Amino acid sequence: MPIDAAKAVAAEPRSTDIAWDHKDIQLYHLGLGAGLPATDPDELRYTLESKLHVLPSFATVAGGGMAVAGGLSAPGVDVNLAHVLHGGQTVTLHRPIPVSGKAVQTSTIPAVYDKGKAAVIVMRSDVADADGPLWTCDTQIFVRGEGGFGGERGPSARLDLPDRAPDRVEERPIREDQALLYRLSGDWNPLHADPEFAKLAGFDRPILHGLCTYGMTLKAVVDTVLGGDVSRVRSYTTRFAGVVFPGETLRLRMWEGEGRVQVAVSAVERDDAPVLADTLVEYA
């Protein structure tokens, strides 16, 4: 069987050096749609090197986003990439991400869950620099056709929406070229750029990266609820519930609580089709 769950979980941690600078940060932010209006002081915090701060979701692309690639090449994991879907993502911040840095990324697979007709591989990357831990990323990869091996089903991460109207509703347009720009941060999957490849995957045109929607959503929460202060974010988790096409508009419904914001994201032009679910930002 392509996935040997016991071997994957027991494998030795894999470490790699990663580095980034202000250009990587600026490119990532631009890929999320930052910089409009171009002279807005709130947007310059994402685009101008002298004022730059780092959106915590940058952790998903730091070092070229090698955490997922490393996990899929781990011992015990041999899967058909055409059967792989990004199921969920969590970033936990240990301290604010510096504008430039060098760090060591240590990757493990803490769990492989058996969902019956599919397997879910949990990939963890812990990143630390000379001053100590920076962030931890947990990535859930859904692999169709690889379940049924008798493993644990795993916990349910479903998060019920509050039984009341949202405290905020925001809309964020997606540019037609946004996937082409976002992919320069490291995800070169042709599904997001090549119309012919997208058709082979069952889509009539390229789709936006799920992690781009993920970053756009966090930016909206930081800009509205947190007053633009990225250092307040402690953790951010989501489940990818549907696709987004460049040119569409995201609708974000936000429910605020003590130290947390719950978000539901949908595609306006497709009757609010779900995009991100079970989404939670925890902050100080």
N, C-alpha and C positions, 0 to 999 in steps of 0.2 A: 504494500500500500504506500502511496506517495508520502503520506504524513505518518511518521512514527512519533506519536505524542510523547511517549516516555523518553525517547532519545532527545527530542527537541527541548524538553523541559530540563533534562539532566545535563545538557551541553554546557561546556565552560563559557563564561561570559566572553564576549568579543569586544575588543576596545579599538578605537580609531581616533586619531587626532583630527579636530575640526577647527576652522578659523573663519572669521568674518570681519568686515569693516563697515564703515558708514555707507559705502556704495551698495553693499548687499542689503542693508536695512532700507535705504531709500528705494531701491528697485522693488523690494518686497512690498513696501507701503504703496508705491505707485501701482503695483499689480492688484492691489485691493481697491483701487479707485481713489486713493488719497490725492490731494493737491488741487481740488476743485472747491471753491475758487482758488486760483494759484497764489494770490496775495493774502489770503485769509490767515491771520496769525494762528488760528487753531489748526489749520492745515499745514502751515510751515513747520510745526512740531514734528510732522511726519516726513517732510521733504527737504528741509534746509539743514545742512550739516552743522551749522553753528547753533541751531536750536533743537537738534534732533533728540527724540526719545524713542524707545523701542517697544512696539506693541508686543505683548507676551506671546502671541501666536506665532511670532517669528521663529520660535523654538522648533516648529514643524518643518522649517526649510533650512535652518542653520547647517552649514557644511554641505549644502546641496540636497538636503532632505534624505540623507543616506540611511536613516534609521530603518525605514521600511525595506529598502533594498537589502540591507544587511540581514534583517529578519527572514526574508524570503530565501536567503541563501544559507540559512543556518542548518546545522546537522539535524537530520530527521524531517526536514521540510523540502519537498520536491513537488511543486504544484504547477499546473497549467495556468499561466498568467491570464488567459482569457476567461478563467473561471473565478478570478479574484475580484472582490469588491471591498472598498473601504467601508467598514461597518460603523466605526465610532472612533472618537479621538478625545483624549484628555491631556491637558498640559497643567502641571503643578509647578508653581514658581517658588523657589527657595529664597530668591532675592531678585531685584530688577536686573534685566539683561543689559550688559554694557554695550555701548555703540560699536566698539570693536573689541575683539577678544580672541584668545586661543584657549582651547579646552580639550578634554578627553571625553569621548562618548563611549559608554559601556552598555552593550546591548545584551539582553536576555529574553527568553520566552518563558514567562512565569506560568502560563497555562495554555492548554489547547482544549477547547470545549466541543462536545459532540452534540450538534443540533439536529441529528437525524439525517436529513438530506444534505447537510453541509457541516463543515467544521469552522470554528472560529479560533484563529490564532491570536493570542494576546502578546504583543511585542512591546517590551519596555526598554527605553533608553534613558540612562542617567548621565547627565552632563555636569562636569565640574571643572573649574579652572584652578589656578594656583591659590586662590582665596577660599576655595571650598565649593560645595554643591551650588549649581545654578538652577537647573530645572530637571523635571522628570516627565517624559512623554510616554503615555500608554496608548498604543494603536491597536485597534481591533480589526483584523482582516477576516472577511467572510469568504470562505472557499467553497463554491458550489460543488456538490457531488462527492465530497470527501468525509461526510459524516458516517454514522453507523458503525463506529469502531468500538462502541461500548464504553466510552468515556463519560465523565461528568457533563451534565448539560450546562452548568454554569449559572451564575446569579442573573436575575432579571434587573435591568437598569432602567426600567420604565419609570417615568416621572409624571404623575398626573398633573394636569394643568389646574390652577386655582379656579374655584367655582365663582368667578366674578369677572367683570370686564377688566381688560389689561390697563395698567397704569399709564403706559405709553404705547403708541403705535407709530412706527417709523417706516419710511419707504426709502430704498436705496436702489437707484438705477444701475444696471450693468452695461458697460460699454460693449459695442460689437467686437472690439479688438481686445477685450480684457483678458481672455484666456491666452491670447498670443503673448501678451506682456507678462502675465503671471507665470507662465511656464518657464520663463527665463530665470526664475529662482530655483529651478532644479527638476521639476516634474516634466519630462520630455515626452510623456505618453502621447502618441499621435491622435488618440481619441479626442483630444482637446484642440486639435488644429487641422487635421486632415479629413475632409468630408468623406472621402472614399473609405477610410479606415472606420470612421464613425458609422457608416452604413453597414459595414461588416459586423459591427458590434450591436446593431439593431436600432441605431438612431438616425434620424433623417438629416442631422447636421451635428457638428462637434458640440460637446457639452462643456460647461465650466467645471473646473476642478472643485471637488467638494471642499478641499482645504482653503480655496479662495473664498467661498461662501462663509466658511468657518472664521476666517480672518476678518471679512467684512462685518460679520455679526459682532465680533468682539469690539471692533473699532466703533461701531454704532453705540454699544453699551458704554464703552469708555467715554465717548464724546458727550453722551447725553446724561447718563446716570452718575458717572464718576468725575464729571467736570474736566475730562481730558487727562486725568492723572493715571498713567499706566502703572505706576508703582503700587497702586492699591489692589491690583488683581492678585489673587492668591491661587486660584485654580479655575479651569474652564473646560467643560466637558460637553460633548454632543453625540447624538446618533444621526447618521446620514440616512434620511428617510426618502429622498427623491432627488431627481436631477434638476439642473438649472441650465438654461440656454443663454449664451451671450445675447444682449439686447433686451432681456426681460427685466422685470423689476422685482426686487425682494420686498416683502412686507414682514416687518418684525414686530411682533406683539410681546410686550415686556410686562412682567409682574414683579414688583419690587418687594423685598422683604428685608429683615435685619441681616445685613452683611451678605445678601445674595440677590441675584436677579435671574428669574426664570424667563426663557425666551422660546417662542415658537416662530419659525421662519417658513414662509410660503411664497409661491410664485404668483404674483398678481394676475398676470395675463392668462393663466391656466386655472382660473376659478380657485385661487388659493390652494393649489396642489402643495402638499407638505414637502418641505426641503430639508429642514433640520428639526429634530424632535429631541425630547429629553435633554434640553440644553440648559445649562446652569453655569453662571459666573459667580464665584464666591470672592468677596473682597474684604479688605480691612477698612 
